[in-house]
Amino acid sequence: MTDPFTQISRAILSALQADAGWVGMVKAGNIIDMTASSFERFRTQLQSADTPEVILLQEAFALKPFGPSSRIAEMQQAFGLIATHDSLRVCPVNRLKFQTLIALSKAGPSLGLDGLVRQWQIGSGEDDALGQKQWRRGTQRWVSVLSIHVSMSMTREQLASLT
C-alpha cells in the first residue's frame, strides 16, 4: 500500500488534471508532481511557455494517535499548491484559484479516497505580486499559494493490517 500522504497528493493532482477548465489553463508539462519517480528538481529559470507552473508541496501535518478508548487514528496534512504566473495581470491568477476550487469540488469531500479522507478545505491562501524569491525564478511574477488541508482517519484494524 502506498502511504496515505502520497495517495492524497496524487488524488489532488488527478482531480485537477481531470477538470477541463483547469487543464485549459495549465499545460500538462507545467505541472510538477513531486511524487513521480522521474521528479528530481525544480526548473531554475522559467520562460513564458513554462507558466503557469503548478507545484504541489507537502506542508504542515499532524498525526493524532489513539486515545485510551479510541479506535480511530486521525491525521491532517496540508498541501501547498503553488502557481507561478508569467505576468502581473491579476485575472489569470483569480481564474486559476477559482478553477482549482471547482476541480477539487468535483472530486467530492473525500477526493475519491472514501474510507481515508474525511474532508478537505482550502485555507491560508496568499497571492504575492512580486513572488516569493524561491518561486519567482527570473522576472517579477504573480505567485499564488493555496493551502489545501486534508483530514483523514484510519481504524486500529486498518493500521494493524499494514506491513
Residue, then its C-alpha position, 0 to 999 in steps of 0.5 A: m500500500t502506498d502511504p496515505f500522504t502520497q495517495i492524497s497528493r496524487a488524488i489532488l493532482s488527478a482531480l485537477q488534471a481531470d477538470a477541463g477548465w483547469v487543464g485549459m489553463v495549465k499545460a500538462g508539462n507545467i505541472i510538477d508532481m513531486t511524487a513521480s519517480s522521474f521528479e528530481r528538481f525544480r526548473t531554475q529559470l522559467q520562460s513564458a511557455d513554462t507558466p503557469e507552473v503548478i507545484l504541489l508541496q507537502e506542508a504542515f501535518a499532524l498525526k493524532p494517535f489513539g486515545p485510551s478508548s479510541r479506535i480511530a487514528e486521525m491525521q491532517q496534512a496540508f498541501g501547498l499548491i503553488a502557481t507561478h504566473d508569467s505576468l502581473r495581470v491579476c485575472p489569470v491568477n483569480r481564474l486559476k484559484f477559482q478553477t482549482l476550487i471547482a476541480l477539487s469540488k468535483a472530486g467530492p469531500s473525500l477526493g475519491l479516497d472514501g474510507l481515508v479522507r474525511q474532508w478537505q478545505i482550502g485555507s491560508g491562501e496568499d497571492d504575492a505580486l512580486g513572488q516569493k524569491q524561491w518561486r519567482r525564478g527570473t522576472q517579477r511574477w504573480v505567485s499564488v499559494l493555496s493551502i489545501h488541508v486534508s483530514m483523514s482517519m484510519t481504524r486500529e484494524q486498518l493500521a494493524s493490517l499494514t506491513 
